[in-house]
Amino acid sequence: MTETLPRPQLTDRLSALLGPKGITTDAQDLAPWLTDWRGRYHGAAMAMVAPANAQELAEIVRLASETGTPIVPQGGNSGMVGGATPDSGGGALLLSTRRMNAIREIDPAARTVVAEAGVVLQTLHEAVAAQGLRFPLTLGGKGSATVGGLVSTNAGGTQVLRHGTMRALVEGVEAVLPDGSIYHGLATLKKDNRGYDIRHLLVGAEGTLGIVTAATLKLVPALIDRAVVWAGVHSPLAARELLLMLEARAGREMEGFEIVPQRCLANVLHHIPGTRAPLASAHRWHVLIEFARDNAAAPPPQELAEALMAEAFERDLVQDAAISSSESQAEAFWKLRDSISEAERAEGPAMQHDISVPVADMARFIIEAGAEVERRFPGTEVAAFGHMGDGNVHFHVAAPKGSDRATWPEHPGKEISGFVHDLVVAAGGSISAEHGIGQMKRDELGRLSDAARLMALRAIKQAFDPKGIMNPGKLVPL
Ligand SMILES: Cc1cc2nc3c(=O)[nH]c(=O)nc-3n(C[C@H](O)[C@H](O)[C@H](O)COP(=O)(O)OP(=O)(O)OC[C@H]3O[C@@H](n4cnc5c(N)ncnc54)[C@H](O)[C@@H]3O)c2cc1C
């Protein structure tokens, strides 16, 4: 049964439950949390609730379930697809996990950490580093992104090549389900065959099946040292050959392999203060490679990088390369890579696509799809950069010079995105590699999914959340 409560009565009951620290209805306090990180989506909410623990959160969800009130979970609000932004109706509760920010336990022997949903990624890194350990997932939004958001978007980042996405790093989950019950799944069981894996349903569910309250995460030993290489290459095909060579020769010591077109590097050098060209000569394409070791028996990364780059020169796979000789130089190379989006925003409007195709096909896809888009939409320029080693690039289509920032993303931007997504699907790829679906790609997911995928998505949602209160309007196509 759903009992309809007038809005003031509902917020009164929530205030009584949570106390003054746990709820706000003040428009000014709410405002920053009602717009997404990219500033594309703007919503409204009757209140923002911030429970202190899983029990309080469960009480909120029970009340929301009884009254049919939509709940939008929010962590650091750094998501890229509008997943944490409510609709403009104003009837939803925005549920912030910010107060659930305890690191419950670090177990050095088991190499695990149990962290609550609101723990910020950077804080997690620092806490486990103090115990000689490392959580091997990092991304540009690490100062805001939370454990709950990372689990719920199955986040990726720059170390997926070696350590996998969140799905590979989540060993257990605790969550409040849409009826207000608490799913206790934090135990790390190597073997567990009790049917459907609830943990893996919750990873990547974007808050549509429940609210993650804590997670058990896998750790690895802290790094001993690393070397970062910036190399100029002829083309994505040469980059692919280099990747294959390094995978065969460097194995687990290679943590990241990123591709950067000259256009992106030029934008960064132009717009981002304090950046310098990493190589003396100009190249159409660049790769950034990280070699790292966390095991004293492995070869020092610097030596490994030197030997492998010498071999790559001989095989004409790279034209020039610089190997970091200090941590600050390694950071400087990564800054060039991490500043691409910011520099691009300063340059002008662009349609951004977080896409994947099979790793073996990525080089050809970058070349052929890039040419097709530029032919079909004259004046545009494609810049595909990022996690080439994972078969995932950010395929950005920049507007012709002089385009109107306000109108271009709508027209012809939407048509361009549809065209890019069609090419991705034709290549057997995914229209969301690491950012999720949210509200931004929901309709495209519906347009481009086969009947079986749509049936499964809708049936799972209906089974968990028959009242449709958990993050409505996100992920699951109508
Ligand atoms: C500069 C920058 C660089 C980035 N780089 C990368 C990258 O390389 N790889 C990558 O994968 N992402 C990247 N991101 C995107 C973003 O950081 C990730 O999607 C991150 O996982 C979002 O975490 P959050 O806590 O900010 O979640 P939010 O933005 O608050 O929420 C994201 C989604 O998860 C849901 N959610 C949040 N918390 C919970 C919870 N406790 N339970 C259930 N659902 C919840 C929300 O409803 C929403 O649908 C980047 C972001 C920025 C700003």
The ligand as an ORCA input file, in Angstrom:
! r2SCAN-3c Opt
* xyz 0 1
  C      37.534     15.211    -13.851
  C      36.781     13.912    -13.861
  C      37.385     12.781    -14.404
  C      36.687     11.555    -14.427
  N      37.321     10.466    -14.945
  C      36.695      9.280    -14.938
  C      37.338      8.104    -15.436
  O      38.471      8.142    -15.901
  N      36.666      6.942    -15.367
  C      35.392      6.858    -14.859
  O      34.831      5.755    -14.811
  N      34.761      7.949    -14.397
  C      35.361      9.149    -14.424
  N      34.713     10.263    -13.949
  C      33.299     10.172    -13.549
  C      33.005     10.015    -12.062
  O      34.066     10.441    -11.244
  C      32.638      8.584    -11.738
  O      31.452      8.243    -12.457
  C      32.371      8.337    -10.244
  O      32.174      6.957    -10.066
  C      31.164      9.072     -9.687
  O      31.225      9.037     -8.276
  P      30.344     10.061     -7.411
  O      30.502      9.688     -5.988
  O      30.694     11.459     -7.773
  O      28.891      9.679     -7.908
  P      27.672     10.651     -8.294
  O      28.041     11.505     -9.452
  O      27.166     11.328     -7.085
  O      26.615      9.535     -8.768
  C      26.868      8.757     -9.900
  C      25.742      7.712    -10.026
  O      25.812      6.777     -8.953
  C      24.634      6.852     -8.149
  N      25.091      6.744     -6.751
  C      25.956      7.544     -6.089
  N      26.166      7.060     -4.854
  C      25.403      5.947     -4.739
  C      25.192      4.998     -3.710
  N      25.793      5.094     -2.525
  N      24.349      3.968     -3.944
  C      23.705      3.836     -5.137
  N      23.864      4.716     -6.140
  C      24.718      5.748     -5.947
  C      23.976      8.157     -8.495
  O      22.566      8.095     -8.298
  C      24.343      8.302     -9.951
  O      23.487      7.530    -10.747
  C      35.383     11.486    -13.903
  C      34.793     12.626    -13.336
  C      35.476     13.826    -13.314
  C      34.813     15.016    -12.692
*
